[in-house]
Amino acid sequence: MLLLAAASRAENRAGVPPAVPSDRGVQVKLDDCVESAGTAGYNFSLHSVVSCEDSAVDMYLSFNDDGTCYFLVPEDAQIKDVGPRNDLRSIRLIKPGGWSANHGAKLTAGHVYVVWAYSGDLYLVKVDALWGKHAMFSWVWHSRLSQEDAERFLKENAGGPPPGPPFPR
């Protein structure tokens, strides 16, 4: 396992500085992308609900025809379910592997998901509640990968995000 350490700041694709360790959000509500695109996405750096169609979206909520809900992330990001947790801050290590092949994770209330954003930042997202075609979650910033950590992390996480521009040099 790799203990992830914060590295230097850089701008993300929206031109906004990445999150810092004190960043967090509580009781954020998202709606289904198909029914309410404008309130279905989230941008961690902006601490803001955004459209699921916005180029700055880090993750968004989507439901399939049978009512199963998912967090989806853009192609330049990754997500994985790390199971039920009581406290987001208690997660210190992100285990290798387990990243979603389709950039989506089926949601379960009480579960925590790791989002590896385009910026290189890792966020922990806990689903607080699911109802109708809505989800409420809380999140904390976990860490930012340095170039060295990113290269090692990519080797340990075959099938993880592409080693493109998110990693500062």
C-alpha positions in Angstrom: 0.0 0.0 0.0 1.1 3.5 -0.6 0.6 6.4 1.8 -0.3 9.3 -0.3 1.3 12.7 0.4 0.2 16.2 -0.7 2.4 17.8 -3.3 2.7 21.2 -5.0 -0.4 23.2 -6.1 -1.3 23.6 -9.8 -4.3 24.7 -11.7 -7.0 22.3 -12.7 -8.7 22.2 -16.1 -11.1 24.9 -15.0 -8.2 27.3 -14.1 -9.1 27.0 -10.4 -6.4 26.1 -7.8 -6.9 22.6 -6.6 -8.4 21.8 -3.2 -6.3 22.1 0.0 -6.3 19.6 2.9 -8.9 21.5 4.9 -11.4 21.3 2.0 -14.6 19.4 2.7 -18.3 19.5 2.0 -21.3 18.2 3.9 -24.8 17.3 2.9 -24.3 18.1 -0.8 -27.4 17.2 -2.8 -27.3 16.1 -6.4 -30.1 15.2 -8.8 -30.3 12.7 -11.7 -28.3 13.9 -14.7 -31.1 13.0 -17.2 -33.9 14.8 -15.3 -32.0 17.8 -13.9 -28.6 18.2 -15.7 -27.9 21.6 -14.0 -27.9 20.1 -10.5 -26.4 16.7 -11.2 -22.7 17.4 -11.1 -20.1 18.5 -8.6 -16.8 20.3 -8.8 -14.6 19.8 -5.7 -12.3 22.8 -6.3 -15.2 25.2 -6.6 -17.2 23.5 -3.8 -20.1 23.8 -6.1 -22.9 21.9 -7.7 -22.5 22.1 -11.5 -24.2 20.7 -14.6 -23.3 17.1 -15.4 -22.5 18.5 -18.9 -20.0 21.1 -17.6 -16.4 20.6 -18.6 -15.3 21.3 -15.0 -17.5 18.5 -13.5 -15.5 16.1 -11.3 -18.4 13.6 -10.7 -22.1 13.4 -11.3 -25.2 11.4 -10.4 -27.0 9.2 -12.9 -29.8 6.6 -12.6 -30.3 3.7 -15.0 -33.8 2.5 -16.1 -34.2 0.1 -13.1 -33.6 3.0 -10.7 -30.0 2.0 -9.7 -28.0 5.1 -9.0 -24.3 5.7 -9.9 -21.6 8.3 -9.4 -19.9 8.8 -12.8 -16.7 10.6 -13.5 -15.2 11.9 -16.7 -12.9 9.8 -18.8 -9.8 11.6 -17.4 -10.7 10.6 -13.8 -11.4 7.4 -11.8 -13.7 6.2 -9.0 -13.9 3.2 -6.7 -16.0 2.0 -3.8 -14.1 1.4 -0.6 -17.0 0.1 1.4 -18.9 1.4 4.4 -17.2 3.8 6.8 -18.3 6.0 9.7 -15.6 8.6 9.5 -14.1 10.0 6.2 -11.0 11.3 8.1 -10.1 7.9 9.3 -9.1 6.7 5.8 -5.3 7.3 5.5 -4.4 4.7 2.9 -5.8 4.1 -0.5 -5.3 0.4 -1.4 -4.1 -0.5 -5.0 -6.6 -1.6 -7.6 -10.4 -1.7 -7.7 -10.8 1.3 -10.0 -14.0 1.2 -12.1 -13.4 0.1 -15.7 -16.4 2.2 -16.9 -15.7 5.3 -14.8 -18.8 4.7 -12.6 -19.7 3.3 -9.2 -23.0 1.9 -8.0 -24.1 3.9 -5.0 -24.9 2.4 -1.5 -25.8 4.7 1.4 -23.1 4.7 4.0 -20.3 3.7 1.5 -17.3 5.7 0.8 -16.0 6.3 -2.8 -12.5 7.5 -3.8 -12.5 10.0 -6.7 -9.2 10.5 -8.5 -9.8 13.8 -10.2 -8.1 15.1 -13.4 -6.1 17.5 -11.2 -4.4 14.6 -9.5 -6.3 15.2 -6.2 -8.0 12.3 -4.4 -11.3 12.9 -2.7 -13.2 10.7 -0.3 -17.0 10.9 -0.8 -19.5 9.3 1.6 -23.1 8.7 0.4 -25.2 10.0 3.3 -28.7 9.3 1.8 -30.4 8.1 -1.4 -34.1 8.9 -2.2 -36.1 9.2 -5.4 -33.6 10.3 -8.0 -31.4 12.2 -5.6 -28.3 11.6 -3.5 -26.8 13.5 -0.6 -23.1 13.1 0.2 -20.3 14.5 2.3 -16.7 14.7 1.1 -13.1 15.5 2.2 -10.0 16.2 0.2 -7.5 13.3 0.8 -4.3 14.1 -1.0 -2.6 15.3 -4.1 -0.1 13.0 -5.9 3.4 14.2 -6.7 4.8 13.0 -10.0 6.9 10.3 -8.2 3.9 9.1 -6.2 1.7 9.2 -9.3 4.0 7.0 -11.2 4.3 4.5 -8.4 0.6 4.6 -7.8 -0.2 4.0 -11.4 2.1 0.9 -11.4 0.3 -0.4 -8.3 -3.1 0.4 -9.7 -3.1 -1.2 -13.2 -6.2 0.0 -14.9 -6.2 3.3 -13.0 -6.4 6.8 -14.6 -4.2 7.7 -17.5 -0.9 9.3 -16.6 -1.7 12.5 -18.5 -1.7 16.2 -17.5 -3.0 15.9 -13.9 0.4 15.2 -12.5 2.6 18.3 -12.0 6.2 18.1 -12.9 
